[in-house]
Amino acid sequence: MGTGGNLVACADIDAARAQALAGKSGAKAFRDWRELIWLPEVDIVIVSTLHDSLAAITYAAIEAGKHVLVEKPAARNAKELEPIMTAAKEKGIKVHVGFNHRYHRSLRKAKEIFDSGVLGELMFIRARYGHGGRIGYDKEWRAKPEMSGGGELIDQGPHLIDLSRWFLGEFSEVQGFAHTYYWDMPVDDNGFLLLKTANKQTAFLHASCTEWKNLFSMEIYGRDGKLDLSGLGGSYGIEKLTWYRMLPEMGPPETTSWEYPMADDSWAVELAEFYDDIRLDREPAAGLGDAHAALKIIEKVYEESGYDHRA
């Protein structure tokens, strides 16, 4: 688990997978997560499961007095998350939600540039995130609403929403459309969002699993410049960030680019930050409130688009 922690127990319904992971560190392996949740040597529980069990395991871990890192979207809907928010607050438990895209090198650099003020006041964000699926994708768990809570909008959509909120803040107006264009499944394969803050700063977002060639693209526009992010490594292409700094005379901007061809370290950086959150007794930067806000936006769009994914 990296600096600050050791893997002491793991559980998987596939016993061989649990054993393979445990064998690397001499940890205990279980088939049922309920067997490890109360172990006294466990301080933090990492919940990385299908969407339909994220909330239940997180809640049980909080009840057992353990801090939790739960993968996004943290629940299938906002209502499912609310008892967890209450329990965590009552028990003083830290819960970090796995919005790991914040921790990619290009995003960390982009936030550093933004926080320095050189972009000026932000105007809008335009972002796209998509993959091409695979044969049989419409038969997998993500295509089953009772397990997933929805389709592409609740799969890759939360990352786009979270990153947009990270830069622009809360959205007071939500418009969008989710639709199934290609895959034979009862959940959406494309989600389109138009989100506005009280000051009309806008995020124009598209999540798709009919992208055919994996894509991540995010452009952040300020009054004094623009940040253009592309790639996430691997099949998404090299992570790249370009800063276009507007000159007083306008015209072609001064351009600086960074490329990050090395391996993705976002999960390691994210986990290290969570260790510090616990040690320093501070609220996780990406927490249950962020997951709740993203789910509320997703639900509103599903409702307006005629999808009923209530389990």
C-alpha positions as CSV (number, residue, x, y, z in Angstrom):
1,M,0.0,0.0,0.0
2,G,3.0,2.3,-0.2
3,T,4.6,4.6,2.3
4,G,2.5,5.0,5.4
5,G,0.6,1.7,5.3
6,N,0.8,-2.0,4.8
7,L,-1.7,-4.5,3.4
8,V,-2.8,-6.7,6.3
9,A,-6.0,-8.3,4.9
10,C,-7.9,-8.4,1.6
11,A,-11.2,-9.9,0.5
12,D,-12.5,-10.9,-2.9
13,I,-15.4,-13.2,-3.9
14,D,-12.8,-14.9,-6.1
15,A,-10.7,-16.5,-3.4
16,A,-7.7,-17.0,-5.8
17,R,-7.6,-13.3,-6.5
18,A,-7.6,-12.4,-2.8
19,Q,-4.9,-15.0,-2.2
20,A,-2.7,-13.7,-5.1
21,L,-2.9,-10.2,-3.7
22,A,-2.4,-11.3,-0.1
23,G,0.6,-13.4,-1.0
24,K,2.7,-10.5,-2.1
25,S,2.7,-9.0,1.4
26,G,1.8,-11.9,3.7
27,A,-1.7,-10.5,4.3
28,K,-4.7,-12.5,5.4
29,A,-7.0,-13.4,2.5
30,F,-10.8,-13.7,2.8
31,R,-13.7,-14.4,0.5
32,D,-16.1,-12.3,2.5
33,W,-15.3,-8.7,3.4
34,R,-17.3,-9.0,6.6
35,E,-14.6,-11.2,8.0
36,L,-11.9,-8.5,7.8
37,I,-13.9,-5.4,8.6
38,W,-13.6,-5.8,12.4
39,L,-10.0,-7.0,12.5
40,P,-8.1,-4.9,15.1
41,E,-5.0,-4.5,12.9
42,V,-7.1,-2.9,10.1
43,D,-7.1,0.9,10.2
44,I,-8.2,1.8,6.7
45,V,-10.6,-0.1,4.4
46,I,-10.2,0.4,0.6
47,V,-13.5,-0.4,-1.2
48,S,-13.0,-1.1,-4.9
49,T,-16.1,-3.2,-5.9
50,L,-19.0,-3.0,-8.3
51,H,-21.2,0.0,-7.6
52,D,-24.0,-2.0,-5.9
53,S,-21.8,-2.8,-2.9
54,L,-19.7,0.4,-2.5
55,A,-22.2,2.0,-0.1
56,A,-22.9,-1.1,2.1
57,I,-19.2,-1.9,2.6
58,T,-18.3,1.8,3.3
59,Y,-21.1,2.0,5.9
60,A,-20.0,-1.2,7.6
61,A,-16.4,0.0,7.7
62,I,-17.4,3.3,9.3
63,E,-19.5,1.4,11.9
64,A,-16.4,-0.7,12.6
65,G,-14.4,2.5,13.2
66,K,-12.2,2.3,10.1
67,H,-11.3,5.1,7.8
68,V,-12.3,4.4,4.2
69,L,-11.1,5.1,0.7
70,V,-14.0,4.2,-1.5
71,E,-13.9,4.2,-5.3
72,K,-16.1,6.7,-7.2
73,P,-19.0,7.0,-7.6
74,A,-19.2,5.8,-3.9
75,A,-22.9,4.8,-4.4
76,R,-25.5,4.2,-7.1
77,N,-27.4,7.3,-6.2
78,A,-27.2,10.3,-3.8
79,K,-29.8,8.8,-1.4
80,E,-27.7,5.7,-0.9
81,L,-24.8,7.9,0.1
82,E,-26.6,10.0,2.7
83,P,-26.6,7.6,5.7
84,I,-22.8,7.2,5.1
85,M,-22.3,10.9,5.3
86,T,-24.2,11.1,8.6
87,A,-22.4,8.1,10.1
88,A,-18.9,9.3,9.1
89,K,-19.6,12.7,10.6
90,E,-21.0,11.2,13.9
91,K,-18.1,8.8,14.3
92,G,-15.4,11.2,13.2
93,I,-14.3,8.9,10.4
94,K,-12.4,10.1,7.3
95,V,-13.8,9.0,4.0
96,H,-11.9,9.7,0.8
97,V,-13.6,9.1,-2.5
98,G,-11.4,7.8,-5.3
99,F,-11.5,10.7,-7.8
100,N,-8.0,9.8,-8.8
101,H,-8.0,12.0,-11.9
102,R,-7.3,15.0,-9.6
103,Y,-3.9,13.3,-8.9
104,H,-2.7,12.8,-12.4
105,R,0.5,14.7,-13.0
106,S,-1.1,16.9,-15.7
107,L,-4.1,17.8,-13.5
108,R,-1.8,18.5,-10.5
109,K,0.2,20.9,-12.7
110,A,-3.0,22.5,-14.1
111,K,-4.3,23.1,-10.6
112,E,-1.0,24.7,-9.5
113,I,-1.1,27.1,-12.6
114,F,-4.8,27.9,-11.9
115,D,-4.2,28.5,-8.2
116,S,-1.3,30.9,-9.0
117,G,-3.9,33.2,-10.6
118,V,-2.2,33.6,-14.0
119,L,-5.3,32.4,-15.9
120,G,-7.4,35.1,-14.5
121,E,-11.1,34.5,-13.7
122,L,-12.3,31.2,-15.2
123,M,-15.0,31.5,-17.9
124,F,-15.7,27.9,-18.9
125,I,-14.5,24.3,-19.2
126,R,-14.9,22.1,-22.2
127,A,-14.2,18.4,-21.6
128,R,-14.7,15.0,-23.2
129,Y,-14.0,11.5,-21.8
130,G,-14.7,8.3,-23.6
131,H,-13.8,4.8,-24.5
132,G,-14.8,2.3,-27.2
133,G,-16.2,-0.5,-25.3
134,R,-15.6,-4.1,-26.3
135,I,-17.5,-7.0,-27.7
136,G,-20.0,-8.1,-25.1
137,Y,-19.8,-4.8,-23.2
138,D,-23.6,-4.6,-23.2
139,K,-23.7,-7.9,-21.2
140,E,-21.3,-6.8,-18.5
141,W,-22.2,-5.5,-15.0
142,R,-22.0,-1.8,-16.1
143,A,-25.0,-2.5,-18.4
144,K,-27.1,-3.7,-15.5
145,P,-28.7,-0.7,-13.8
146,E,-29.4,-2.5,-10.5
147,M,-25.6,-3.1,-10.2
148,S,-24.2,0.1,-11.8
149,G,-26.9,2.7,-11.0
150,G,-26.6,3.8,-14.7
151,G,-24.5,3.8,-17.7
152,E,-21.6,5.9,-19.1
153,L,-22.8,9.0,-17.2
154,I,-22.2,7.3,-13.8
155,D,-19.1,5.5,-15.1
156,Q,-16.8,8.1,-16.6
157,G,-19.1,11.1,-16.0
158,P,-18.2,11.5,-12.3
159,H,-14.6,12.3,-13.1
160,L,-15.6,15.0,-15.6
161,I,-18.1,16.5,-13.1
162,D,-15.6,16.3,-10.2
163,L,-12.8,18.0,-12.1
164,S,-15.1,20.7,-13.3
165,R,-16.3,21.4,-9.7
166,W,-12.6,21.3,-8.6
167,F,-11.9,24.3,-10.8
168,L,-15.3,26.1,-11.0
169,G,-16.9,25.3,-7.7
170,E,-20.6,24.5,-7.2
171,F,-23.0,24.3,-10.1
172,S,-26.4,25.9,-9.5
173,E,-27.9,25.0,-12.9
174,V,-27.9,21.5,-14.4
175,Q,-28.9,20.7,-18.0
176,G,-28.1,17.5,-19.8
177,F,-29.1,14.5,-21.9
178,A,-28.3,10.9,-21.6
179,H,-29.1,8.4,-24.3
180,T,-28.4,4.9,-25.6
181,Y,-27.2,5.2,-29.2
182,Y,-25.3,2.0,-29.9
183,W,-25.1,-0.6,-27.2
184,D,-28.1,-2.9,-26.6
185,M,-28.5,-2.2,-22.9
186,P,-31.0,-0.4,-20.6
187,V,-28.4,2.2,-19.5
188,D,-27.0,5.2,-21.4
189,D,-23.9,5.0,-23.6
190,N,-23.5,8.8,-23.9
191,G,-24.1,11.6,-21.5
192,F,-24.0,15.4,-22.4
193,L,-23.9,18.0,-19.7
194,L,-24.2,21.8,-19.5
195,L,-23.5,22.9,-15.9
196,K,-23.5,26.5,-14.8
197,T,-22.3,28.2,-11.6
198,A,-24.2,31.1,-10.0
199,N,-21.9,33.4,-12.0
200,K,-22.7,31.6,-15.3
201,Q,-19.2,29.9,-15.4
202,T,-20.0,26.9,-17.5
203,A,-18.8,23.3,-17.9
204,F,-19.7,21.7,-21.2
205,L,-19.1,17.9,-20.8
206,H,-19.5,14.7,-22.8
207,A,-18.9,11.2,-21.5
208,S,-19.1,8.4,-24.1
209,C,-18.6,4.7,-24.5
210,T,-19.0,5.0,-28.3
211,E,-15.7,6.9,-28.6
212,W,-14.0,4.1,-30.6
213,K,-10.6,5.5,-29.8
214,N,-10.1,6.1,-26.1
215,L,-10.0,9.8,-25.4
216,F,-9.5,12.3,-22.5
217,S,-9.6,16.0,-23.3
218,M,-10.1,18.9,-21.0
219,E,-9.8,22.6,-21.8
220,I,-9.9,25.3,-19.1
221,Y,-10.5,28.8,-20.2
222,G,-9.6,31.9,-18.2
223,R,-9.7,35.6,-19.1
224,D,-5.9,35.6,-19.4
225,G,-5.2,32.2,-20.8
226,K,-6.1,28.6,-21.4
227,L,-5.0,25.1,-20.2
228,D,-5.4,22.2,-22.6
229,L,-5.1,18.7,-21.1
230,S,-5.1,15.5,-23.1
231,G,-4.3,11.9,-22.5
232,L,-4.2,9.8,-19.3
233,G,-1.4,7.4,-20.3
234,G,-1.8,3.9,-21.8
235,S,-4.5,3.6,-24.4
236,Y,-5.6,7.2,-23.8
237,G,-2.2,8.5,-25.0
238,I,0.6,10.4,-23.3
239,E,-0.5,12.8,-20.6
240,K,0.0,16.3,-21.9
241,L,-0.6,19.8,-20.6
242,T,-0.3,23.0,-22.7
243,W,-0.6,26.5,-21.2
244,Y,-1.6,29.2,-23.6
245,R,-0.8,32.6,-22.0
246,M,-2.7,35.5,-23.7
247,L,-0.4,38.5,-24.5
248,P,-1.5,42.1,-23.9
249,E,-1.6,42.6,-27.7
250,M,-3.5,39.3,-28.0
251,G,-2.6,37.4,-31.2
252,P,-0.7,34.1,-31.0
253,P,-0.3,33.2,-27.3
254,E,2.9,32.4,-25.5
255,T,2.8,28.6,-25.3
256,T,4.4,26.2,-22.8
257,S,3.8,22.4,-22.8
258,W,4.6,19.6,-20.5
259,E,4.5,15.9,-21.3
260,Y,4.3,13.0,-18.8
261,P,5.3,9.8,-20.5
262,M,6.1,8.0,-17.2
263,A,3.8,5.6,-15.5
264,D,0.6,6.9,-13.8
265,D,1.3,7.6,-10.1
266,S,-2.2,9.1,-9.4
267,W,-3.3,6.3,-7.0
268,A,0.0,6.4,-5.0
269,V,-0.2,10.2,-4.6
270,E,-3.9,9.9,-3.7
271,L,-3.3,7.3,-1.1
272,A,-0.3,9.2,0.4
273,E,-2.6,12.3,0.7
274,F,-5.2,10.2,2.5
275,Y,-2.6,8.9,5.0
276,D,-1.7,12.6,5.7
277,D,-5.4,13.5,6.1
278,I,-5.7,10.9,8.8
279,R,-2.4,11.8,10.5
280,L,-3.2,15.5,10.4
281,D,-6.9,15.1,11.2
282,R,-8.0,17.1,8.2
283,E,-10.9,16.6,5.8
284,P,-10.1,14.7,2.6
285,A,-9.9,17.0,-0.4
286,A,-12.1,14.6,-2.4
287,G,-14.8,13.5,0.0
288,L,-18.3,12.3,0.3
289,G,-19.7,15.8,-0.4
290,D,-18.0,15.8,-3.8
291,A,-19.5,12.3,-4.6
292,H,-22.9,13.4,-3.4
293,A,-22.8,16.6,-5.6
294,A,-21.8,14.5,-8.7
295,L,-24.5,12.0,-8.1
296,K,-27.2,14.7,-7.7
297,I,-26.2,16.1,-11.1
298,I,-26.2,12.7,-12.7
299,E,-29.6,11.8,-11.3
300,K,-31.1,15.0,-12.5
301,V,-30.0,14.3,-16.1
302,Y,-31.1,10.7,-15.9
303,E,-34.5,11.8,-14.6
304,E,-34.9,14.4,-17.4
305,S,-33.7,11.8,-20.0
306,G,-36.3,9.2,-19.0
307,Y,-34.0,6.7,-17.2
308,D,-35.2,5.2,-14.0
309,H,-32.2,3.4,-12.4
310,R,-33.6,3.1,-8.9
311,A,-32.5,-0.2,-7.4
